[in-house]
Amino acid sequence: MSNEKIPYKIYLEENELPKQWYNVRADMKKKPAPLLNPATGKPCTLEDLSHVFCTELAKQELDENTPYVDIPQEIQDFYKMFRPSPLVRAYFLEKKLGTPAKIYYKFEGNNTSGSHKLNSAIAQAYYAKKQGLKGVTTETGAGQWGTALSMACAYFDLDCNVYMVKVSYEQKPFRREVMRTYGANVTPSPSTTTEIGKKILEEFPGTNGSLGCAISEAVEAATTKEGYRYVLGSVLAQVLLHQSIIGLEAKAAMDKYNIKPDIIIGCAGGGSNLGGLISPFMGEKLRGEADYRFIAVEPASCPSLTRGTYAYDFCDTGKVCPLQKMYTLGSGFMPSPNHAGGLRYHGMSATLSELYDQGLMEATSVEQTAVFEAAEMFARVEGILPAPESSHAIRVAIDEALKCKETGEEKTILFGLTGTGYFDMYAYGAYNDGKMSDYIPTDEEIAKSIANLPKIEG
Ligand SMILES: Cc1ncc(COP(=O)(O)O)c(C=O)c1O
């Protein structure tokens, strides 16, 4: 099909919207390693996980064989407020770059929380409500997940307690206020409201916090209070399942116009948007029906796939969560606070880690200044002010399009534009003032953190 016939934005009709999520693990011959109970060292059972997570979500976590899961009607109804998200042909960016490549992006920032996180937040709040819980606890890094969860909890009238990484709490007061407006209680982490928070503060006085610390606090808060469970916005298989809505919609929109991407790119923090975007395409690759190149993009300051170790590790700094086999920098790794994005997690989704380990997906890391250069160009030509996290994917999409310019290849590139950057103006300010830097950890620092991995074979 010629370029002219492809609209600037491809939307799906209501009757074309996905009614089921897709679980990519079902098509993996070698499955991700099981989560382990930190107390026994044995694979987690439904009972183990149900102490921490809502029972239905714990079932989804353990189910590696069911390929399609019905999206409950109430979630489909909520999705209609902000879905389908548009698949945009980046004609203006292509022109600016002078590339023969065809660039598409799936824009997930068109809701008040500003990112893809709402896709899973509403699902998790729905299952918590259905179980009759009073509320949920969670952590948030850059703030998008906490905002999304606050919106979802307000919709289902659930109590929402958010532990927000201290540096973000201080740098992003407006995001905090959005959460509070939706009814959430927001606590800077580490805090003195939990035992683990007190311990972390004693060990690292003056720390700016990390996602790993905030997770430990949120888990403690959920498991010590009747009627509460913990919910997590990334990393887990259940979150990738909910986020598969991104890839399913993108694929349906592309199929409508006979477009087949050659390269699919996403930023990777814990891996949820990337996992969701690539899932249906990866399913085809796993079943031998089609081939694609998948690229995970991570920050050079927190390079879990590109410089981490594939091993069992704790998902949190306080070592209270199940152990997961993943590419990790060590649960004690404290990423540089001067990095703007919410990609500062020490590990990576077990599913993506396994796909990467099997050579089915590539990974690359990019430095912050180069990321903001890409963000600036994108904002000026495509009109959307991208989130710093999303801009990692923009950077690599631009680089791949520029390679096509050199070789003359007309490749089709799809990337995930996960959110908007309106609450990241300190970071944009640092970039505009020429004061942005990127701290890249040394091999010694990473080795020191890796030396503390739990000794588990797997
Ligand atoms: C806009 C945006 N994109 C991407 C991410 C990374 O998360 P994940 O790797 O789970 O998609 C975040 C995390 O906070 C985010 O806010």
The ligand as a Gaussian input file, in Angstrom:
#p B3LYP/6-31G(d) Opt

LIG

0 1
 C        5.928000       7.222000      30.695000
 C        6.621000       5.971000      31.155000
 N        7.136000       5.160000      30.236000
 C        7.788000       4.033000      30.583000
 C        7.981000       3.707000      31.913000
 C        8.750000       2.460000      32.231000
 O        7.990000       1.447000      32.780000
 P        7.842000       0.042000      32.089000
 O        9.222000      -0.439000      31.763000
 O        7.149000      -0.807000      33.073000
 O        7.015000       0.233000      30.866000
 C        7.469000       4.520000      32.908000
 C        7.661000       4.181000      34.334000
 O        7.392000       4.906000      35.225000
 C        6.758000       5.668000      32.513000
 O        6.244000       6.486000      33.426000

